[in-house]
Amino acid sequence: MSSGERTPPALYSPPGQELFAPLEADTTQLAAIAAAGTGNSFVLEGAAGTGKTHTLANLAVNCASNGKTVLIVSEHVASLES
C-alpha cells in the first residue's frame, strides 16, 4: 500500500444485525456499508466506474433493513435516478 492510500475499516456488524448487500460488492464497499450500518456518517467519493452507485444501493438496503434512515445526495440528478 502506498503512503497516500488509506486502509479500509474492518468489517463490523453489530450483534444481531446481518450485513445485507444484494448487489455484488468488494471488501472496501462492504466496509463502507458496514460503517454506515453502525451509524457512522461519511462522504463516499470515487472516480467514475468504481462502484459508488452499487455501494450506495447496498448501503441503503442494509440500513433500511435494520430500521435506519438514509440520506443520499448528489450534485447530479442522473446519479440519483440510476
Secondary structure, 3 states (H helix, E strand, C coil): CCCCCCCCCCCCCCCCCCCCCCCCCCHHHHHHHHHHHCCCCCCCCCCCCCCHHHHHHHHHHHHHHCCCCCCCCCCCHHHHHC
